[in-house]
Amino acid sequence: MKIYEILDRENELSIGTLIYYKKSRTCIIELQGYLDEWNAPLLMTSFVKRGIFTIPRDISLMWVRERIIPSGRQNIGMILNTHKLKEYDEMTFLEKSGGVCSQDSLYIRKLTKMPEYVVERSKRNLKDCTLCENHILLCFFLDGSVRKADLNAFSGNYALEDRDIEKILRNDQLYRSGKITPGGYAVTFNDSIDIASSSLYKNSIEIPLKLDDFFSFVKNNVLDTTEACDSLQCSRQNLAYMVKKEQIDPIKEDVKGNLYLKGDVLAAAY
C-alpha cells in the first residue's frame, strides 16, 4: 500500500489522501472534511455536495488517469522503455509527474503514515462480510460492530442505481461473487458493482455480537472430518455413509474433508 497527500498549490490547501493498493492496482481518495464544492476537485464536487468525502474506487482511479499518459497512447511502448518499465502502471506515472496536471493546481507528495482523519473514518470500513441466504449481508466492521444489511430493502447508496441492486437480487451467481474490496471500503459483486461500507453501515441493523463471538463459535462448535470421526468413534467410511444416508449434514463439503456442526455430530451419536 502507498499513501499520498493531495495538495492545492494555488490555495495552499490539503485536499485529501490518495491510498493505492499495489497488488490489486486500485485506489481510494479520502477528501478532507472541510472541503466544499468550490475547493474540491471538479470530478468529486457532486460527492462533496452530498457530504460524501470517501470517493469510490472507480472515480478515484479516474482522477488518477486524468493526470497521466493514457495507456492507449500510440508511442506508449517507447515511453515505457524510456522509463525502464516492463508494463503500464498508473501510479508509477503519477509519481514521476508529481500528480501535476495542466487542468488545475493540484499535486501529490508521498506520506509515511496514514493521516488521523483517514484512520478515524476507516473505522466504519469492513473487516469481513458473510453472504447469507435471502440476500442478507452479515457485516463485521473495524469499529467492532456487527450489523445485518438486507439488500432487498436497500436504499441510499450514492454509488448504485436501482438496476444494479436488481441485478444482484435476480442473479444468485452474481450475489455469491460478493467480496470485500481492498481496505474494506466496499463489498463488490463480480468486481463491477460496489456497495460502499459507509452505506452498508448506515442501512443496517446492529447485532449485539462481536467478531470474536463468531470466532469462538467456529473454534468450539465446528468439527472437521477427523474430529467428527473421533467424536463418533467411527471411520471416515462410516462417516461418509452417514452423510450419504442424510443422518448428518456437513456445513461445507470438500474433496479433502468436510466441516460439521458439533451439535449435529453429537445428535447423530445418540
C-alpha positions in Angstrom: 0.0 0.0 0.0 1.2 3.5 -0.9 -0.1 6.8 0.7 0.0 10.2 -0.9 -1.3 13.6 0.2 -3.1 15.6 -2.4 -2.4 19.3 -2.2 -3.5 22.5 -3.9 -0.5 24.7 -4.6 -2.5 27.8 -5.6 -4.7 27.8 -2.4 -2.1 26.2 -0.1 -4.6 23.7 1.0 -4.5 19.9 1.8 -7.2 18.4 -0.4 -7.1 14.8 0.8 -5.3 11.5 0.8 -4.8 9.1 -2.1 -4.4 5.4 -1.0 -3.1 3.0 -3.6 -3.3 -0.8 -3.2 -0.5 -2.2 -5.3 -1.5 -5.8 -5.6 -5.0 -5.1 -6.8 -4.0 -1.9 -8.5 -6.9 0.0 -7.1 -7.1 3.3 -5.2 -9.3 5.3 -2.9 -9.3 9.1 -2.3 -10.3 10.3 1.1 -11.1 14.0 0.9 -10.6 16.5 3.8 -13.9 17.0 5.7 -13.7 20.8 5.4 -13.9 20.9 1.6 -16.9 22.4 -0.2 -18.0 22.3 -3.8 -15.8 25.3 -4.6 -12.4 24.0 -3.5 -12.9 20.2 -4.1 -11.5 18.6 -7.3 -14.0 19.1 -10.1 -14.5 15.4 -10.6 -15.6 15.0 -7.0 -17.8 18.1 -6.4 -21.0 16.1 -6.8 -20.0 13.8 -3.9 -18.9 16.7 -1.6 -22.3 18.4 -2.2 -23.9 15.4 -0.6 -21.4 15.3 2.3 -19.5 12.3 0.9 -15.8 12.5 1.4 -14.7 8.9 0.7 -14.6 8.7 -3.1 -15.5 5.4 -4.8 -12.6 3.5 -6.3 -13.7 3.9 -9.9 -13.9 7.7 -9.6 -10.6 7.8 -7.6 -8.9 5.8 -10.4 -10.5 8.1 -13.0 -8.9 11.1 -11.2 -5.5 9.4 -11.4 -5.9 8.5 -15.1 -6.8 12.1 -16.0 -3.4 13.2 -14.8 -1.1 10.7 -16.6 -0.2 9.5 -20.0 -3.1 7.2 -21.3 -2.4 3.5 -21.8 -3.7 3.7 -25.3 -1.2 6.3 -26.5 0.4 5.4 -29.8 4.0 5.5 -28.6 3.4 4.0 -25.2 5.9 1.2 -25.8 8.7 3.8 -26.3 7.6 5.7 -23.2 7.8 2.5 -21.1 11.2 1.7 -22.4 12.4 5.3 -21.7 11.3 4.9 -18.1 12.6 1.3 -17.9 9.1 -0.1 -17.1 8.0 -3.6 -18.0 4.3 -2.7 -18.0 2.0 0.2 -17.8 1.3 1.3 -14.2 -0.8 4.3 -13.4 0.7 5.1 -10.0 4.3 4.9 -11.4 3.5 7.6 -13.9 1.6 9.7 -11.3 4.7 9.6 -9.0 7.0 10.6 -11.8 4.8 13.6 -12.7 4.2 14.5 -9.0 0.5 14.4 -9.8 0.7 17.6 -11.7 -1.9 18.3 -14.4 -2.4 21.4 -16.6 -6.1 21.5 -15.7 -5.6 22.5 -12.0 -3.0 23.4 -9.4 -3.1 20.0 -7.5 -0.1 17.8 -6.9 0.8 14.9 -4.6 3.5 14.0 -2.1 4.3 10.7 -0.5 3.3 10.0 3.1 4.9 7.5 5.5 1.8 7.1 7.7 -2.0 7.3 7.3 -3.4 10.7 8.4 -5.5 10.6 11.6 -8.8 11.7 9.9 -8.5 8.8 7.5 -7.8 6.3 10.3 -10.8 7.6 12.2 -13.1 7.5 9.2 -12.0 4.0 8.2 -13.3 2.6 11.5 -16.6 2.1 9.6 -14.9 0.1 6.9 -15.5 -3.6 6.6 -13.2 -6.2 8.3 -15.2 -9.1 7.0 -18.6 -9.9 5.4 -20.7 -13.1 5.1 -23.2 -13.6 2.3 -26.3 -15.1 3.9 -29.5 -16.5 2.4 -32.2 -14.2 1.1 -29.6 -11.5 0.2 -28.7 -10.7 3.8 -25.2 -9.4 4.4 -23.7 -10.0 7.8 -21.1 -7.2 8.1 -18.2 -7.1 10.5 -16.8 -3.5 10.8 -13.5 -2.3 12.0 -15.1 -0.4 14.9 -16.0 -3.9 16.3 -19.7 -3.7 15.5 -21.6 -6.5 13.7 -24.5 -5.4 11.5 -27.1 -7.1 9.3 -27.9 -5.4 5.9 -30.9 -6.6 3.8 -30.3 -5.9 0.2 -34.0 -6.4 -0.6 -34.8 -3.2 1.3 -31.5 -1.4 0.5 -31.6 2.3 -0.4 -29.4 5.4 0.0 -26.2 4.2 -1.7 -24.7 7.1 -3.6 -22.8 4.8 -6.0 -25.6 2.5 -7.1 -28.6 2.8 -9.3 -31.7 0.7 -8.7 -31.0 -1.5 -11.7 -27.6 -2.5 -10.2 -29.3 -3.7 -7.0 -31.9 -5.6 -9.1 -29.0 -7.4 -11.0 -27.7 -8.6 -7.7 -31.1 -9.7 -6.4 -32.0 -11.6 -9.6 -28.7 -13.3 -10.2 -27.6 -15.7 -7.5 -24.2 -16.3 -9.1 -23.6 -12.6 -9.1 -24.6 -12.3 -5.5 -22.4 -15.2 -4.5 -19.4 -13.5 -6.1 -19.5 -10.8 -3.4 -16.3 -10.0 -1.6 -14.6 -7.1 0.2 -12.5 -4.6 -1.7 -9.0 -3.6 -0.5 -9.2 -1.6 2.6 -12.7 -2.8 3.4 -14.2 0.2 1.6 -17.0 -1.8 -0.1 -18.4 -5.1 -1.0 -18.0 -5.7 -4.7 -20.0 -8.1 -6.8 -18.2 -9.5 -9.8 -15.7 -6.7 -9.3 -18.1 -4.4 -11.1 -20.9 -3.4 -8.7 -19.7 -1.9 -5.4 -21.8 -1.2 -2.3 -19.9 1.2 -0.1 -19.1 0.2 3.5 -20.4 3.6 4.7 -23.7 2.8 3.0 -23.9 -0.7 4.5 -23.2 0.8 7.9 -26.0 3.4 7.5 -28.6 1.0 6.1 -28.2 -1.9 8.5 -29.3 -3.2 11.9 -26.7 -3.7 14.7 -26.5 -7.2 16.2 -25.3 -7.4 19.9 -22.4 -9.6 19.0 -18.7 -9.2 18.2 -16.5 -10.8 15.6 -14.7 -12.6 18.5 -18.1 -14.3 19.3 -18.1 -15.8 15.9 -14.5 -16.9 16.2 -15.4 -18.6 19.5 -18.4 -20.4 17.9 -16.3 -21.7 15.0 -13.5 -22.8 17.3 -15.8 -24.6 19.7 -18.7 -25.8 17.5 -17.2 -26.7 14.1 -15.5 -30.0 13.5 -13.5 -31.3 10.6 -13.8 -34.8 9.3 -11.1 -36.2 11.7 -12.7 -34.6 14.7 -16.1 -35.8 13.7 -14.9 -39.4 13.4 -13.2 -39.1 16.8 -16.4 -37.9 18.4 -18.5 -40.6 16.8 -15.7 -43.2 17.2 -16.1 -44.3 13.6 -14.1 -44.5 10.4 -14.1 -42.0 7.6 -16.0 -44.6 5.5 -18.7 -44.9 8.2 -19.0 -41.1 8.4 -19.3 -40.9 4.6 -22.1 -43.5 4.8 -23.9 -41.4 7.4 -23.7 -38.3 5.2 -25.0 -40.3 2.2 -27.9 -41.5 4.2 -28.5 -37.9 5.4 -28.1 -38.9 9.0 -25.7 -36.0 9.3 -25.3 -32.9 7.1 -22.0 -31.2 6.5 -22.0 -27.5 6.6 -19.2 -27.4 4.0 -18.1 -30.2 1.6 -14.6 -30.6 0.1 -12.7 -33.5 -1.5 -10.1 -33.2 1.3 -12.7 -33.4 4.0 -15.9 -31.8 5.3 -16.9 -29.5 8.1 -19.7 -30.3 10.5 -21.6 -28.6 13.3 -20.6 -30.2 16.7 -24.3 -30.3 17.7 -25.2 -32.3 14.6 -22.4 -34.8 15.2 -23.4 -35.3 18.8 -27.0 -35.7 17.8 -26.0 -38.4 15.3 -24.3 -40.3 18.1 -27.4 -40.6 20.3 
